[in-house]
Amino acid sequence: MTMPRIDLPPRQGVSARTPEAVLDRWDSSVRSADAVGDNVISIYDVIGEDYWSGGGFTLKRLDAALRTIGRRDFEVHINSPGGDMFEGVAIYNKIRDHAEANGLTVKVKVLGLAASAASVIAMAGDEIEIGAASEIMIHNCWTIAIGNRRDFAKMSETMEKFDASMAGVYEARSGNNAETVAEWMDAETWFSGQEAIDAGFATELLPADRLKTDPDASAMAQTVRAEKKAERAMRMAGASIKEAKTTISEMKSAPRDAGVETTERDVSGPDLAAIAAALTNNISRMEVH
């Protein structure tokens, strides 16, 4: 299937991200139960470099995988809440470019979630299988912005271009008209397995025995999500990305009781979740220097 390329405007300092509520719905433990060969690309992470997990699925990782695969048909297994839209678009374009230049077939398997930027990547498949309980989510591009009214007006224009680019891909894949796709994106629409097939975003259901869970991945993701929440609360209060990350890193390594204990502590996911909630509830009273 021929799919359109996506041309985005320059990044211009924009960080197009995944909303916190989407991260909360993501079950990061879902994996493929099939033996994974060297022609399978697994995307089990946020899209783009992730400071908190030390991972993230990037264009660089995709390039390395495609060099190994070469001129062979390949699969892309996805369980991701999305992330950096610029990186997601670059990954989508690279998959399609590689497949079309070499006459290859791409099969995408949505194992748990393909949301936001990950849903764009999923559209790169010639075939798209999805679990009955798995989901694809599409929405308008999401970011955090700080500035005056002119900054926000400029940001709005830029985001509108992002949304139009994504909508073009969803329209081409699903066969739905622009108005319908725009309504779905405006509403942040979630499609479960059969719903995704009925809407044209997937081609068939993935058998349940093709899925498994990895508890270790779920535990790690809990802490990463909490760190992201704390960072976003600080960003909404006016802190820069660097200030937020530095503050959270300091909290994680702070002594339990200054002057009494010198042992460093590892702040857990629940600890950081509580910190994030407190920061969010007190944004109006915070002063960030």
C-alpha positions as CSV (number, residue, x, y, z in Angstrom):
1,M,0.0,0.0,0.0
2,T,1.3,3.5,-0.9
3,M,1.1,5.9,2.0
4,P,1.9,9.6,1.9
5,R,5.1,11.0,3.3
6,I,4.7,13.5,6.2
7,D,6.4,16.9,5.9
8,L,6.4,18.8,9.2
9,P,7.4,22.4,9.8
10,P,10.7,23.1,11.5
11,R,10.8,22.1,15.2
12,Q,11.4,25.7,16.4
13,G,11.8,24.7,20.0
14,V,8.5,22.8,20.0
15,S,8.3,19.6,22.1
16,A,5.2,17.7,20.9
17,R,4.5,15.2,23.7
18,T,2.1,12.6,25.1
19,P,-0.5,13.8,27.7
20,E,-0.1,12.4,31.2
21,A,-3.5,10.7,31.0
22,V,-2.3,8.6,28.1
23,L,0.7,7.4,30.1
24,D,-1.6,6.4,32.9
25,R,-3.5,4.1,30.5
26,W,-0.5,2.5,29.0
27,D,0.2,-1.1,30.2
28,S,3.9,-1.2,29.4
29,S,4.2,-5.0,30.3
30,V,2.5,-6.2,27.1
31,R,4.9,-7.9,24.7
32,S,4.8,-10.3,21.7
33,A,4.6,-14.0,22.6
34,D,6.2,-14.9,19.3
35,A,9.9,-15.6,19.0
36,V,11.4,-12.4,17.7
37,G,13.7,-12.8,14.8
38,D,16.2,-10.3,13.3
39,N,13.5,-9.0,10.9
40,V,11.3,-7.7,13.8
41,I,11.5,-4.1,15.1
42,S,10.1,-3.9,18.7
43,I,8.8,-0.5,19.9
44,Y,8.0,-1.0,23.6
45,D,8.9,2.5,24.9
46,V,8.0,6.1,24.5
47,I,8.9,7.7,21.1
48,G,12.0,9.8,21.1
49,E,14.9,9.9,23.6
50,D,13.5,9.6,27.2
51,Y,15.6,11.3,29.9
52,W,13.9,9.4,32.8
53,S,14.0,5.8,31.5
54,G,17.4,6.3,29.7
55,G,15.7,4.8,26.7
56,G,13.0,5.7,24.2
57,F,12.6,4.5,20.7
58,T,14.5,6.8,18.3
59,L,15.2,7.1,14.6
60,K,18.8,6.1,15.3
61,R,17.5,2.8,16.8
62,L,15.3,2.2,13.7
63,D,18.2,2.9,11.4
64,A,20.3,0.3,13.1
65,A,17.5,-2.3,12.9
66,L,16.9,-1.6,9.2
67,R,20.6,-2.0,8.4
68,T,20.4,-5.5,10.0
69,I,17.1,-6.3,8.1
70,G,18.3,-5.1,4.7
71,R,16.1,-6.1,1.8
72,R,13.7,-8.4,3.6
73,D,10.1,-8.0,4.6
74,F,9.8,-7.1,8.2
75,E,7.5,-6.6,11.2
76,V,7.0,-3.7,13.6
77,H,5.7,-4.6,17.0
78,I,4.2,-1.7,19.0
79,N,3.2,-1.1,22.6
80,S,3.8,2.6,23.1
81,P,2.0,5.7,24.5
82,G,3.7,7.9,21.9
83,G,6.0,10.8,22.7
84,D,8.0,13.1,20.5
85,M,5.8,13.7,17.4
86,F,8.8,14.9,15.3
87,E,10.6,11.6,16.1
88,G,7.5,9.6,15.4
89,V,7.0,11.2,12.0
90,A,10.7,10.6,11.1
91,I,10.3,7.0,12.1
92,Y,7.1,6.6,10.0
93,N,8.8,8.2,7.0
94,K,11.9,6.0,7.3
95,I,9.8,2.8,7.5
96,R,7.8,3.7,4.4
97,D,10.9,5.0,2.5
98,H,12.8,1.8,3.2
99,A,9.9,-0.5,2.3
100,E,8.9,1.3,-0.9
101,A,12.5,1.7,-2.1
102,N,13.1,-2.0,-1.8
103,G,9.7,-3.4,-2.7
104,L,9.2,-4.8,0.8
105,T,6.0,-5.6,2.8
106,V,5.7,-4.2,6.4
107,K,3.4,-5.9,8.9
108,V,2.6,-3.9,12.1
109,K,1.3,-5.6,15.2
110,V,-0.3,-3.4,17.9
111,L,0.2,-5.4,21.0
112,G,-1.0,-3.1,23.7
113,L,-1.2,0.5,22.8
114,A,-0.3,2.7,19.8
115,A,-1.2,6.2,20.9
116,S,-0.3,9.6,19.6
117,A,3.1,9.5,17.8
118,A,3.0,5.7,18.0
119,S,-0.3,5.6,16.1
120,V,1.3,7.5,13.3
121,I,4.1,4.9,13.2
122,A,1.5,2.1,13.1
123,M,0.0,3.6,9.9
124,A,3.3,2.7,8.1
125,G,2.2,-1.0,7.9
126,D,0.9,-2.6,4.8
127,E,-0.9,-4.9,7.1
128,I,-1.9,-3.8,10.7
129,E,-2.9,-6.5,13.2
130,I,-4.2,-5.4,16.6
131,G,-5.2,-7.4,19.7
132,A,-8.8,-7.4,20.6
133,A,-8.1,-5.6,23.9
134,S,-5.3,-3.4,22.3
135,E,-6.0,0.2,21.4
136,I,-5.0,2.8,18.8
137,M,-5.5,6.5,19.9
138,I,-5.5,9.5,17.7
139,H,-5.6,13.1,18.8
140,N,-4.4,16.6,18.0
141,C,-0.8,17.3,18.7
142,W,-0.1,18.1,22.4
143,T,2.6,20.2,24.0
144,I,3.4,22.5,27.0
145,A,3.8,26.1,26.1
146,I,5.0,29.2,28.1
147,G,5.0,32.8,26.9
148,N,2.9,35.8,26.0
149,R,-0.1,36.0,23.7
150,R,2.0,36.3,20.6
151,D,4.0,33.2,21.5
152,F,0.8,31.3,22.0
153,A,-0.6,32.5,18.7
154,K,2.5,31.3,16.9
155,M,2.4,28.0,18.7
156,S,-1.3,27.6,17.7
157,E,-0.3,28.1,14.0
158,T,2.5,25.6,14.3
159,M,0.3,22.9,16.0
160,E,-2.4,23.3,13.3
161,K,0.2,22.3,10.7
162,F,1.1,19.3,12.8
163,D,-2.5,18.2,13.1
164,A,-3.1,18.6,9.3
165,S,0.0,16.4,8.6
166,M,-1.2,13.6,10.9
167,A,-4.8,13.9,9.6
168,G,-3.5,13.3,6.0
169,V,-2.0,10.0,7.0
170,Y,-5.0,8.8,9.0
171,E,-7.3,9.7,6.0
172,A,-5.1,7.8,3.6
173,R,-5.0,4.7,5.8
174,S,-8.6,4.6,6.9
175,G,-10.4,5.9,3.8
176,N,-12.4,8.3,6.0
177,N,-13.0,11.9,4.9
178,A,-11.1,14.8,6.5
179,E,-14.1,16.0,8.5
180,T,-14.5,12.6,10.2
181,V,-10.8,12.3,11.0
182,A,-10.7,15.9,12.4
183,E,-13.6,15.1,14.7
184,W,-11.9,12.0,16.0
185,M,-8.7,13.9,16.6
186,D,-10.5,16.8,18.3
187,A,-12.2,14.3,20.6
188,E,-9.0,12.2,21.4
189,T,-10.5,9.0,20.1
190,W,-9.6,5.5,21.4
191,F,-10.2,2.5,19.1
192,S,-10.1,-1.0,20.6
193,G,-9.3,-3.9,18.3
194,Q,-12.5,-4.4,16.3
195,E,-13.2,-0.7,16.4
196,A,-9.8,0.1,14.8
197,I,-10.6,-2.4,12.1
198,D,-14.0,-1.0,11.5
199,A,-12.6,2.5,11.3
200,G,-9.9,1.5,8.8
201,F,-6.9,1.8,11.1
202,A,-6.2,-1.9,11.2
203,T,-6.7,-4.8,9.0
204,E,-7.2,-7.8,11.2
205,L,-7.3,-9.0,14.8
206,L,-4.2,-10.5,16.5
207,P,-4.9,-13.8,18.3
208,A,-4.8,-13.5,22.1
209,D,-2.1,-16.2,22.3
210,R,0.3,-14.0,20.4
211,L,0.5,-11.7,23.5
212,K,2.2,-12.0,26.9
213,T,3.1,-9.8,29.8
214,D,6.5,-8.8,31.3
215,P,6.0,-7.7,35.0
216,D,9.5,-6.2,35.2
217,A,8.7,-3.8,32.5
218,S,5.5,-2.7,34.3
219,A,7.4,-1.9,37.6
220,M,10.0,0.2,35.8
221,A,7.4,2.1,33.9
222,Q,5.6,3.1,37.2
223,T,8.7,5.0,38.4
224,V,9.3,6.6,35.0
225,R,5.6,7.8,34.8
226,A,5.9,9.3,38.2
227,E,9.1,11.2,37.2
228,K,7.4,12.5,34.1
229,K,4.4,13.7,36.2
230,A,6.7,15.6,38.6
231,E,8.6,17.1,35.6
232,R,5.4,18.3,33.9
233,A,4.0,19.8,37.2
234,M,7.2,21.9,37.5
235,R,7.1,22.9,33.8
236,M,3.5,24.1,34.2
237,A,4.7,26.2,37.1
238,G,7.2,27.9,34.9
239,A,10.4,25.9,35.4
240,S,12.6,25.1,32.4
241,I,13.1,21.5,31.4
242,K,16.6,21.6,32.8
243,E,15.4,23.1,36.1
244,A,12.7,20.4,36.5
245,K,15.0,17.5,35.7
246,T,17.7,18.8,38.0
247,T,15.2,19.3,40.9
248,I,13.8,15.8,40.5
249,S,17.3,14.2,40.3
250,E,18.3,16.1,43.5
251,M,15.1,14.8,45.3
252,K,15.9,11.3,44.3
253,S,19.4,11.4,45.7
254,A,18.7,13.6,48.8
255,P,19.5,12.2,52.3
256,R,16.5,11.0,54.3
257,D,17.2,13.4,57.2
258,A,19.9,16.1,56.6
259,G,22.4,16.1,59.4
260,V,21.3,12.7,60.7
261,E,21.6,10.2,57.9
262,T,24.0,10.3,55.0
263,T,22.6,7.3,53.2
264,E,21.2,8.3,49.8
265,R,17.7,7.1,49.1
266,D,16.0,5.9,45.9
267,V,12.7,7.7,45.6
268,S,10.1,5.2,44.4
269,G,7.4,5.6,41.9
270,P,4.6,6.1,44.5
271,D,6.9,8.7,46.3
272,L,7.3,10.7,43.1
273,A,3.6,10.3,42.2
274,A,2.8,11.9,45.5
275,I,5.3,14.7,44.9
276,A,3.8,15.3,41.4
277,A,0.3,15.5,42.8
278,A,1.4,18.0,45.4
279,L,3.2,20.1,42.9
280,T,0.2,20.1,40.5
281,N,-2.2,21.1,43.3
282,N,0.0,24.0,44.4
283,I,1.1,25.4,41.0
284,S,-0.5,28.8,41.7
285,R,1.6,29.2,44.8
286,M,4.9,27.9,43.5
287,E,7.8,30.3,42.8
288,V,10.4,29.0,40.3
289,H,13.7,30.9,40.3
